[in-house]
Amino acid sequence: MSDYDTIVIGSGAGGLTTAVSLAQAGQKVLVCEQHEVPGGWTHSFTLEGYRFSPGVHYIGSLGQGEQLRSIYEGLGVSQDLSFCELNPDGFDHVIVGNERFDIPKGRDNFIHRLKDRFPREVNGIDRYFAIMDDLFADLRTLSRLQNPLQLAQARTFWRWGWRTGQAVLDYCFTDPLLKAILSAQSGDHGMPPSQVSAPMHLGITEHYLNGGYYPLGGAFAIPRAFVRALKRAGGEIRLSTPVQRILLENGRAVGVELAGGETLRARHIVSNADPEMTFGKLIGRERLPWQLRRKVNKVRYSGSALSLFFAVDMDLQAAGLDSG
């Protein structure tokens, strides 16, 4: 007999979204989080009276009808969650040497500003955004696939889906400064364009076409809103509760063993941990089917980043700093 319908390992954005969705669908859901606070990379920490957010710098896709806003509204978390819009004339300031380029809100504004700065690259700029449009139209088609013949319609995906972001940049442009500007948001996916797929690289640009936003009150407002929605739907979350092992029976996950030795059973197990933690430690490579084990063995962590958190006692606007 199962203790829960679904146990979710990890309370990051993906884990909490899954948990709230399932709880609202009537499932008995438990979220196990090893940290003392929920949120994963959306959590915040307090140091000497100041609250810092290590993972959330800005969020896109929050315009009317856009994907992320639709998720928040659909799950009922928007009632506990508000966002401040960053500078629409330049929510990202790209500095390359002595050159500065401000990325504005709005697809047309962005394209016009690029063309004004790089008049010799006008055709390439049109080509770049056309590839972006066609690629994501193809991905939407594939997500609703009902007939194998529809695969033939996804021509842009088959051409660019397996290539790198750098390949698209090199195909469209010759100016190294323009390539650098359109690579500046690579920090949002954590890899240089040469080491990430074209859909991932273009997806970041597309995600922020309608501007950047920051949660009112800080990033911790995001997990707080999701936890409230989870509890309203009857779900549970247990903090400071690390999962030690995913229990398997006859080749399927049936529960978890906690660090203290307690075991909990569920019909479904969802892991919001990374692949190495999920497959390498919680399950164990030796217990994986060989095809999956081969995939896991190919996974490599991306480069890490160093972040500096500090508080200042000064007028930031007077110093020339805005919300970009």
C-alpha positions as CSV (number, residue, x, y, z in Angstrom):
1,M,0.0,0.0,0.0
2,S,1.3,3.5,-0.9
3,D,1.6,6.3,1.6
4,Y,1.3,8.9,-1.2
5,D,0.2,9.1,-4.9
6,T,3.4,11.0,-5.7
7,I,6.6,11.9,-3.8
8,V,8.6,14.8,-5.3
9,I,12.3,15.0,-4.5
10,G,13.4,18.6,-4.3
11,S,11.5,21.8,-4.0
12,G,13.0,23.7,-6.9
13,A,10.8,25.5,-9.4
14,G,10.2,22.3,-11.4
15,G,9.5,20.2,-8.3
16,L,7.0,22.7,-6.8
17,T,5.2,23.2,-10.1
18,T,4.8,19.5,-10.5
19,A,3.7,19.1,-6.9
20,V,1.1,21.8,-7.1
21,S,-0.3,20.6,-10.4
22,L,-0.7,17.0,-9.1
23,A,-2.2,18.1,-5.8
24,Q,-4.7,20.3,-7.5
25,A,-5.6,17.3,-9.7
26,G,-6.5,15.4,-6.5
27,Q,-3.4,13.4,-5.8
28,K,-1.9,13.0,-2.3
29,V,1.5,14.6,-2.8
30,L,4.6,15.0,-0.6
31,V,7.6,17.1,-1.4
32,C,10.9,16.2,0.3
33,E,13.5,19.0,0.5
34,Q,16.9,18.5,2.0
35,H,17.5,22.2,2.7
36,E,15.9,24.1,5.6
37,V,14.1,26.4,3.2
38,P,12.2,25.6,0.0
39,G,12.9,26.8,-3.4
40,G,16.1,25.2,-4.8
41,W,17.7,27.9,-6.9
42,T,14.7,30.2,-6.3
43,H,15.4,30.3,-2.5
44,S,16.8,33.2,-0.7
45,F,19.2,33.5,2.3
46,T,19.6,36.1,5.0
47,L,23.0,37.4,6.1
48,E,23.4,40.1,8.7
49,G,19.9,41.3,8.2
50,Y,20.0,41.4,4.4
51,R,18.2,39.0,2.1
52,F,20.0,37.7,-1.0
53,S,18.7,35.6,-3.9
54,P,21.5,33.5,-5.5
55,G,19.6,32.0,-8.4
56,V,16.9,34.5,-9.6
57,H,18.2,37.6,-11.3
58,Y,15.3,38.3,-13.7
59,I,12.5,36.3,-15.3
60,G,10.9,36.6,-18.7
61,S,7.7,35.3,-20.4
62,L,5.4,37.2,-18.0
63,G,3.5,39.3,-20.5
64,Q,-0.2,38.8,-21.0
65,G,-0.8,35.4,-22.4
66,E,2.8,34.3,-22.2
67,Q,3.8,30.9,-21.0
68,L,5.2,31.6,-17.5
69,R,2.4,33.9,-16.7
70,S,-0.2,31.4,-17.8
71,I,1.5,28.8,-15.6
72,Y,1.3,31.1,-12.5
73,E,-2.3,32.0,-13.2
74,G,-3.3,28.5,-14.0
75,L,-1.9,27.1,-10.8
76,G,-3.4,29.9,-8.7
77,V,0.0,31.2,-7.4
78,S,-0.4,34.6,-9.0
79,Q,-2.6,35.8,-6.1
80,D,0.5,35.6,-3.9
81,L,3.0,36.7,-6.4
82,S,3.7,40.1,-8.0
83,F,6.5,41.2,-10.3
84,C,8.3,44.5,-10.9
85,E,9.3,45.2,-14.6
86,L,12.9,46.0,-15.2
87,N,13.9,49.0,-17.3
88,P,12.0,48.5,-20.6
89,D,14.6,50.5,-22.5
90,G,17.4,48.3,-21.4
91,F,16.8,45.4,-19.0
92,D,20.2,43.9,-20.0
93,H,23.2,46.1,-20.4
94,V,25.8,44.4,-22.6
95,I,29.4,45.8,-22.3
96,V,32.1,44.5,-24.6
97,G,35.3,46.4,-24.3
98,N,34.3,50.1,-24.7
99,E,31.1,49.2,-26.4
100,R,27.7,49.2,-24.6
101,F,24.4,47.8,-26.0
102,D,21.2,48.0,-24.1
103,I,18.7,45.2,-24.9
104,P,15.2,46.7,-24.8
105,K,11.8,45.2,-24.2
106,G,9.9,44.1,-27.3
107,R,10.9,42.0,-30.3
108,D,10.6,44.9,-32.8
109,N,12.5,47.3,-30.6
110,F,15.3,44.8,-30.2
111,I,15.5,44.1,-33.9
112,H,15.4,47.9,-34.8
113,R,18.1,48.7,-32.3
114,L,20.3,45.9,-33.6
115,K,19.8,47.1,-37.2
116,D,20.6,50.7,-36.3
117,R,23.8,49.6,-34.6
118,F,24.8,47.0,-37.3
119,P,23.4,48.3,-40.7
120,R,25.6,45.9,-42.6
121,E,24.1,42.9,-40.8
122,V,20.5,43.7,-41.5
123,N,19.9,40.6,-43.6
124,G,21.6,38.4,-41.0
125,I,19.5,39.9,-38.2
126,D,16.3,39.0,-40.1
127,R,17.6,35.5,-40.8
128,Y,18.5,35.0,-37.1
129,F,15.0,35.9,-35.9
130,A,13.4,33.9,-38.7
131,I,15.3,30.8,-37.6
132,M,14.2,31.5,-34.0
133,D,10.5,31.8,-35.0
134,D,10.5,28.7,-37.3
135,L,12.4,26.6,-34.8
136,F,9.9,27.2,-32.0
137,A,7.0,26.8,-34.3
138,D,8.4,23.4,-35.2
139,L,8.8,22.5,-31.5
140,R,5.2,23.4,-30.8
141,T,4.2,21.2,-33.8
142,L,6.2,18.3,-32.4
143,S,4.7,18.7,-29.0
144,R,1.3,18.2,-30.5
145,L,2.3,15.4,-32.8
146,Q,-0.7,13.3,-34.0
147,N,0.6,11.9,-37.3
148,P,4.1,10.8,-38.1
149,L,3.9,12.7,-41.4
150,Q,4.0,15.9,-39.3
151,L,7.6,15.2,-38.6
152,A,8.4,16.2,-42.2
153,Q,7.0,19.7,-41.5
154,A,9.5,20.5,-38.8
155,R,12.2,21.4,-41.3
156,T,13.9,24.1,-39.3
157,F,14.1,21.8,-36.3
158,W,15.8,19.0,-38.3
159,R,18.3,21.5,-39.7
160,W,19.2,23.4,-36.5
161,G,17.8,21.3,-33.6
162,W,21.0,19.3,-33.2
163,R,23.5,22.1,-33.9
164,T,25.0,24.6,-31.5
165,G,24.0,28.2,-30.8
166,Q,27.4,29.2,-32.2
167,A,26.6,27.5,-35.5
168,V,23.5,29.8,-35.9
169,L,25.5,32.9,-35.0
170,D,28.2,32.0,-37.5
171,Y,25.6,31.3,-40.2
172,C,23.9,34.6,-39.7
173,F,26.6,37.1,-38.9
174,T,30.2,38.1,-39.6
175,D,30.6,41.0,-37.1
176,P,32.2,39.7,-33.9
177,L,30.6,42.4,-31.7
178,L,27.1,41.5,-32.9
179,K,27.9,37.8,-32.1
180,A,29.1,38.9,-28.6
181,I,25.9,40.9,-27.9
182,L,23.7,38.0,-29.0
183,S,25.8,35.7,-26.8
184,A,25.6,37.9,-23.7
185,Q,22.6,36.1,-22.2
186,S,24.5,32.8,-22.3
187,G,24.9,33.2,-18.5
188,D,21.2,32.3,-18.2
189,H,21.8,28.8,-19.5
190,G,25.3,28.5,-18.2
191,M,27.3,27.6,-21.3
192,P,29.0,29.4,-24.2
193,P,27.1,29.2,-27.4
194,S,29.6,26.7,-28.8
195,Q,28.7,24.2,-26.1
196,V,24.9,24.5,-26.1
197,S,22.2,23.5,-28.5
198,A,20.7,26.1,-30.9
199,P,17.2,25.6,-29.3
200,M,18.5,26.3,-25.9
201,H,20.5,29.4,-26.9
202,L,17.7,30.8,-29.0
203,G,15.2,29.9,-26.4
204,I,16.9,32.3,-23.9
205,T,16.7,35.2,-26.3
206,E,13.0,34.3,-27.1
207,H,12.2,34.0,-23.4
208,Y,13.2,37.6,-22.7
209,L,11.8,39.3,-25.9
210,N,9.0,40.9,-23.9
211,G,11.3,42.2,-21.1
212,G,12.6,41.1,-17.8
213,Y,10.8,41.0,-14.4
214,Y,11.8,40.6,-10.8
215,P,9.5,39.2,-8.0
216,L,8.3,41.9,-5.6
217,G,9.9,41.2,-2.2
218,G,12.7,39.1,-3.6
219,A,13.0,35.6,-5.1
220,F,11.8,33.9,-2.0
221,A,8.3,35.1,-2.9
222,I,8.2,32.4,-5.7
223,P,8.6,29.3,-3.5
224,R,6.5,30.9,-0.8
225,A,3.6,31.3,-3.3
226,F,4.0,27.8,-4.5
227,V,4.1,26.3,-1.0
228,R,0.9,28.1,-0.1
229,A,-0.8,26.8,-3.2
230,L,0.5,23.3,-2.5
231,K,-0.9,23.4,1.1
232,R,-4.2,24.8,-0.1
233,A,-4.6,21.8,-2.4
234,G,-3.8,19.4,0.4
235,G,-0.2,18.7,-0.4
236,E,2.6,18.4,2.1
237,I,6.2,19.6,2.2
238,R,8.9,18.3,4.6
239,L,12.0,20.5,4.9
240,S,15.4,19.3,6.2
241,T,14.4,15.9,4.8
242,P,17.1,14.6,2.5
243,V,16.2,11.5,0.4
244,Q,19.0,8.9,0.6
245,R,17.7,6.4,-1.9
246,I,14.9,5.8,-4.4
247,L,13.4,2.4,-3.8
248,L,13.0,0.1,-6.8
249,E,10.9,-3.1,-7.3
250,N,10.7,-5.0,-10.5
251,G,12.4,-2.2,-12.4
252,R,10.1,0.7,-11.3
253,A,10.3,3.3,-8.5
254,V,8.0,2.6,-5.6
255,G,9.2,4.8,-2.8
256,V,12.1,6.6,-1.1
257,E,14.3,6.0,1.9
258,L,15.1,9.1,3.9
259,A,18.5,9.9,5.5
260,G,17.2,8.8,8.9
261,G,16.2,5.4,7.5
262,E,12.4,6.1,7.2
263,T,10.8,4.7,4.1
264,L,7.9,6.1,2.3
265,R,6.0,4.5,-0.6
266,A,4.3,6.1,-3.5
267,R,2.8,5.2,-6.9
268,H,5.0,7.7,-8.6
269,I,8.3,9.3,-7.8
270,V,9.4,12.6,-9.4
271,S,13.0,13.7,-8.9
272,N,13.8,17.4,-9.3
273,A,17.4,16.7,-8.6
274,D,20.1,16.8,-11.3
275,P,20.9,13.6,-13.4
276,E,24.0,12.7,-11.5
277,M,22.2,12.9,-8.1
278,T,19.1,11.1,-9.4
279,F,20.6,8.3,-11.5
280,G,24.1,8.2,-10.0
281,K,23.3,8.3,-6.3
282,L,19.6,8.0,-5.5
283,I,19.2,5.0,-7.9
284,G,22.7,4.0,-8.7
285,R,24.3,3.4,-12.1
286,E,24.5,-0.3,-11.6
287,R,20.7,-0.5,-11.4
288,L,20.0,1.4,-14.6
289,P,19.2,-0.1,-18.0
290,W,22.3,-0.1,-20.2
291,Q,20.8,2.5,-22.6
292,L,20.1,4.9,-19.8
293,R,23.4,4.2,-18.1
294,R,25.2,5.1,-21.3
295,K,23.4,8.4,-21.5
296,V,24.0,9.3,-17.9
297,N,27.7,8.5,-18.3
298,K,27.9,11.1,-21.0
299,V,26.5,13.9,-18.9
300,R,29.0,16.5,-17.8
301,Y,28.4,19.4,-15.5
302,S,28.7,22.9,-17.0
303,G,31.0,25.6,-15.7
304,S,30.3,27.1,-12.3
305,A,29.9,30.8,-11.6
306,L,31.1,33.1,-8.8
307,S,28.6,35.5,-7.5
308,L,29.3,38.4,-5.1
309,F,26.5,39.6,-2.8
310,F,26.9,42.9,-1.0
311,A,24.8,45.7,0.4
312,V,25.4,49.4,-0.1
313,D,24.3,52.6,1.6
314,M,24.0,54.9,-1.4
315,D,21.6,56.3,-3.9
316,L,22.0,53.8,-6.8
317,Q,20.0,55.9,-9.3
318,A,22.2,58.9,-8.6
319,A,25.2,56.7,-9.3
320,G,23.8,55.9,-12.7
321,L,22.5,52.4,-12.0
322,D,19.0,51.4,-13.1
323,S,16.9,48.3,-12.9
324,G,18.7,46.9,-16.0
